[in-house]
């Protein structure tokens, strides 16, 4: 038995992009999740802080002050924060954050933002990181002036 294969009429436009770039698709996916409001609330809560900067990347938003990373907010609501070893240990022991499995042995902690209550805690954690970084900057300026 013989089967005939007929040519299908398919319009192919090489200019058309079938799959969006990873960052665009992640942004589109993120914008359709329930986390959009809580993540957006966090961005608005810290957006007015002095010298705070946001830089989008394929995974989320990098949060920095004067080029120094304050934290990273993933599209899925995960907040990664770098703290010194003593502060990291204390925050993990108090169960305010979890050790970051992506950076084993490093001084990063993570916090997942799921609701409005989590936005308040994430804002508090970012404020703590901000004040620690700001006091280190002030100390360097004082030592530099002396």
C-alpha positions in Angstrom: 0.0 0.0 0.0 1.3 3.4 -1.0 0.6 6.6 0.9 0.8 9.9 -1.0 2.4 12.8 0.8 1.0 16.1 -0.3 2.8 19.4 0.2 1.0 21.5 2.8 0.6 25.2 2.2 2.4 26.8 5.1 3.2 30.4 5.3 6.7 30.9 6.7 7.9 34.3 7.6 11.6 34.3 8.7 11.1 37.6 10.4 8.5 36.1 12.8 10.0 35.0 16.1 8.3 31.8 17.2 9.6 31.9 20.8 10.3 35.1 22.6 13.7 35.6 24.3 14.1 34.1 27.7 13.9 37.4 29.6 10.7 38.4 27.7 9.1 35.1 28.3 10.0 35.2 32.0 8.6 38.7 32.3 5.4 37.6 30.5 5.2 34.6 32.8 5.9 36.6 35.9 3.3 39.2 34.9 0.6 36.5 34.9 1.4 35.1 38.3 -0.2 36.2 41.6 3.2 37.4 42.8 3.1 40.5 40.6 1.3 42.6 43.2 3.5 41.6 46.1 6.8 42.0 44.2 5.6 45.3 42.8 4.7 46.4 46.3 8.2 45.7 47.4 9.7 47.6 44.5 7.5 50.6 45.4 8.4 50.3 49.1 12.1 50.6 48.6 12.1 52.7 45.4 12.4 56.0 47.2 15.4 55.1 49.2 18.5 57.3 48.6 20.7 56.0 45.8 18.8 52.8 45.2 19.0 51.4 41.7 17.2 48.6 39.9 18.7 46.7 37.0 16.6 44.1 35.2 18.2 40.9 34.0 16.9 37.6 32.7 16.2 36.3 36.2 14.6 39.4 37.8 15.8 42.6 39.3 19.2 43.4 40.8 19.0 46.0 43.6 22.1 48.0 44.2 23.4 51.2 45.8 26.4 53.0 44.1 27.2 49.8 42.2 27.2 47.5 45.3 24.6 44.8 45.3 22.0 45.1 48.0 20.0 42.1 46.8 18.4 40.3 43.9 14.7 39.9 43.4 13.8 36.9 41.1 10.7 36.9 38.9 9.2 34.2 41.2 9.4 36.4 44.3 12.6 35.0 45.7 14.8 37.6 47.3 18.5 36.9 47.7 20.5 39.1 50.1 24.3 39.2 50.9 25.1 39.5 54.6 28.3 39.1 56.6 28.8 35.7 58.3 27.7 36.9 61.8 24.5 38.5 60.5 23.7 35.6 58.2 24.1 33.1 61.0 21.8 35.2 63.3 19.1 35.6 60.7 19.1 31.9 59.8 19.0 30.9 63.5 16.1 33.2 64.1 14.4 31.6 61.1 13.8 35.0 59.4 15.6 33.7 56.2 17.0 30.5 54.8 20.5 29.8 53.6 20.7 30.2 49.9 21.3 26.8 48.3 22.6 28.4 45.1 25.5 29.8 47.0 26.6 27.1 49.5 29.1 28.4 52.0 28.6 32.0 50.8 27.1 34.7 52.9 23.8 34.9 50.9 20.4 34.2 52.4 17.1 33.9 50.7 13.6 34.9 51.5 10.5 34.0 49.5 7.8 36.6 49.1 4.3 35.0 49.0 2.0 37.6 50.5 1.6 41.1 51.8 3.0 40.1 55.2 6.1 38.8 53.4 6.5 42.2 51.6 6.9 43.9 55.1 9.5 41.4 56.1 11.4 41.6 52.8 11.3 45.4 53.2 12.7 45.1 56.7 15.5 42.8 55.5 16.4 45.1 52.6 16.4 48.0 55.0 18.8 46.1 57.3 21.1 45.4 54.4 20.8 49.0 53.3 21.7 50.4 56.7 24.7 48.0 57.1 26.0 49.0 53.6 25.3 52.7 54.3 27.2 52.6 57.7 30.1 50.9 56.0 30.2 53.6 53.4 30.1 56.3 56.1 32.9 54.6 58.0 35.1 54.5 54.9 34.4 58.2 54.3 35.3 59.1 57.9 38.5 57.0 57.8 39.4 58.5 54.4 39.0 62.0 55.7 41.1 61.4 58.8 
